[in-house]
């Protein structure tokens, strides 16, 4: 996807032209990947307002990821939310994807960026369905990656950090090169962790199961939302270690994420999942999820930033 379909970006406290949001080539984050980021969406509600989905939770994780890497973001959660509103308005978007990012800037080039400035960016741009325009309706094909998910003894897997995603990039590229849509990553113990950029769920006998955070998966904000929605509407939800073959024999499998939303997985490796089409539980959760975020259902109001 080509990103530059926005005119303005929020860069270190002010709105600038998209092409003017630049950092130096020798910035610490460029040399070492020492940045943190979020992925968020703004949806148009049924009454034509804008809704940033779970903005507080995203910016809370943004700060937590930065703190894990000894990085101090010089803006509060409230300030970041107001900045996000401003860049969406400046670009006149009704719906968009939002990419907050922070990284160590130009200064010391060694491994201790303690005194380097921290650059902070909030971008908003149009981004359609992450895994393809038909993905939500028809489902996708995934493969088990030969690359293991990073381990929490090596890197803090609860942080959404830029450098971590080299691991994901390898898995994603491998899947695409083998004509699959997405990768499923196992941890070093052989249990399912997540997709290259999504959390994963399976459905078996109407029970919804997802790997625990201890598997090494990112504690996804859409993951948490789907678990809460499912419980609200009477589903049994469990966090359990899953093996690859358990996914093969699932009734349904789906990915969650702010980019992926709720995407059915209809094939893993060369095994058809269920009957090879999106399942009823997945479609029910999709329906409820989109009605909630578009404010067609008056539930989970605390998740919404309406403006």
N, C-alpha and C positions, 0 to 999 in steps of 0.2 A: 504494500500500500504506500502511495506517495503522500507524505504528511502535509506539506505546505499548502493547505487550503484555508489558512487563517491569515488575517491581516495584522493582528496584534498579539503580543505575548507579555506576560507579567514577568519582569526581570529585576531582581534585587530591589523590590519596593516600588517600581513604577511600570506603567504601561509603555512599551516601546514597539516600534515596527517589528514584525516577525523577523525580517532579515537583519535587524540590528541586535538581536539577542546572541551575543558572542562571548566566548571565554577564550583564554590564551591556550595555545597548543601545548605549553609546558605546565598547565594547571595540574595539580596533583591528581585530580579525578580523571583526567585524560590519560595520564601516565600509568595510574594504578587501579583505576576503576573504583576509586573511593567516593562513591556517591550512594544516595538512597532515593527511592522514588515511590510513587503510588500510581494506581490506575483507577480512575473514577468515571462515572457517567452522569450526565445531566439529561433528564427526560422531560418531555413536554407532558403536562398533566391533562386530564380530560377537559379541564376548564381553561386551557391555553396558558397556564403558568409554567414556570420552570421548576424542576425538582432535582437538586443534587442529592444523589442517593448515598446516605450514610456518610456525610461529609465529616462529622465529628469523629467517627470511628477511624476513618481513613487518615485524618490528620493526627490523631492520637498515635496511630501506628507509625506514621511518618516521623514523629518526634521520637518514638521508642526505637525505631531502626537507627536513627541518627545517634541517639544516646549510646546504643550498643557499640558504635564505632567512635565514641569520644568526640562526637560532632555536636556542636550547639547551634541549632537553628534559631536565628535571631528574630523570629516572628512567632507569636502565640497562635493557638488553634483558631481563635476568633479572627485574628488578623488574616490568617491564611484563607479562611472561609470568605471574608469580605473581598480579598484579592481575587479569589476564584470567581465570585459573582461579577466583579468588575471586568475581568477579561472575557467572560462569556457575553456580557452586555456589549462591550466594545466591538466584539466580532459579530454581534447580532445573531447569535446562535440560539435556537430554541432547544435543540438536542445536540449533544456533542460528547466526545471523550475528553477527559481531563488528565493531564500528566504533570503532577507536581514532582519536582526533582531538586535535590540539594547535594552539593559536593564541595570538597576542599578545592580552593582556587589556587592562584599563582602565589608561590612562596617557596618554602623549603621543598627540595625535590627528592629528599630521602624518604625513609619510611615513617618519619614522625612529623605529621602535618599540624602539630599542636598550635602553632602560631599562624597558620595559613587562614586567610579569610574563607568564609563559607558562602558560596553563590547559591541563590535560591531562584527557581524558575517555576512558573505555573503556566502551562500551555493548554489551550483548548482548540480542538479541531474536530472536523467531522470524521468519524470512523464507523463504518457499517458493521456488519456481522463479522467478528474476528475470524471465525473458522469457515467463512463462506456464506453467501446470501441464503442458501438453502439449508444451512446446517441446522438451524433450530427446528425446522419442519421435517427434514428427511434424515437427519443424523449424519455422523461422520465415521470414518474408518481410522482406527488407531493401531499402533504397533508398540510392542514392548521394546524399549530402547536397550541397546547394549551398554549405554552409559548409566552408571548408578547416580542416584540423587545425592548431592553433597551431604555429608554426615555432620551432625551437630558437635562432634568432637573436633572437627576441622574448621567449620565456619558456623556462626550462629544462624540456624535455619529459620528462626522466627523473625529475622530481620529481612526486609525487602531491600536488598542492597544491589547496586549496579553490577559489581564484579561477580556476584553469585550467578548471574544469568548467562555467563559463558557456558556454564554447565547445561543450562536449558537450551542455549543456542545449538550446542552440539546434538542434543537429543532431537530438537525440532528439525534441523537440517537432515539428520539421518533419516527421519520419518519421511520427509518430503522427497528425498532422493530415492526412497523405496516405494514411492507412489502411495503413501498413506497421508492422511490429513494432520495427524498429531501423534505425539509420543506419550507413552506411559512409562514413568520412571520408577524403578524399584530402589529401595535403600540397600545398603551394603549387606544387610542380613537377608535380603531376598524378598522382603515384604513390599507391597505396593505403597508408594509415597504419594505421588501426584502426577499430573501431566507436566508438560514443559512449562506451562504458564497457567495451570488451572488446578483446582482441587478435583477429586474424583469420588463418586458415589456409586454403589451398586444397590439393586433392589432384588431381594430374594423372598418369595412368599409374602409379599407386601411389607416386608421389613426393609428399612433403609439403613445401609451401613456405609461408613466412611472411615478411612484410616485415622488413627489418633494423631495429635500433634507430635507425639513421641516418635512417630514413624519418620519424621524429618520433613513433613509437608509444611508449607507456609500456613499459618493460621488465617485462612482467607475470610474476608469480611462478607462476601457473598455466600461462602460456605456456611458461615454462622447464620446468615439470614435464612438460607434454605432449611437449615436444621430447625430454626425457630418456627418458620412457616409450617413445616411438615408436622411438628409436634402440635401446633395450634389446631391443625385440621385433622388430628387423630391418628397420624402415622406413628409407628414405633421407630425410633431413630437410635442407632448404636454407633459407637466409635470402637472399632476392632481392627486388629491386624488382618490384612487381606493378602492372599497369595494370587499369583497370576492366574492359576487354574480356577480359583474361586470366581474371578471375573468372567472366565470363559463360560462357566455354568450359571451365571446370574440370569435372572429374568430380564433385567434392564441395567444399563450402565449410563451414567451421564457425568459430564464435566460441569463445574461451576467456576465463575470468576467474573469480575467486572467487565472484562473484554468479552469473554465467552458467554456470559449470562448463564443460561441453563441449556447446555448443548447435549443432545442424545448421542451416545456411541452405539452404533449398530453392528460393528465388527471390530474385533481385536485380533491382531495377527491374521490368521486365516480361519478364525472361528467366528461364526455368526452368533450374535448375542440375541437371545430370545428368538423371536420369529424374524429378526433382521430389520425391524422397523421400530421407531420410537414407541416406548411402552406407555401404558395408561397412567402409571404413577408419575413418570417424567412429564407427560403432557399436562397432568393435573397441577403439578408444581409449577410448570411454566405459566399456565393460565393464571394461577393465583399470584405468582411473583409479578407478572406484568400488570395485573389489575391493581396490586398494592402500590407499585412504584408510580403508576399513572394516576393514582388516587381515585380509582374507580371503586375501591374497597376502603372503608375507613378503619384500617388496622395499622399497627406499628407506626403511628404518627411520629414517634420519637426518632425515627430513622430519616425523616424528611427535612430538607432545607428548601423551603418554598420561597420563590421570589418572582 
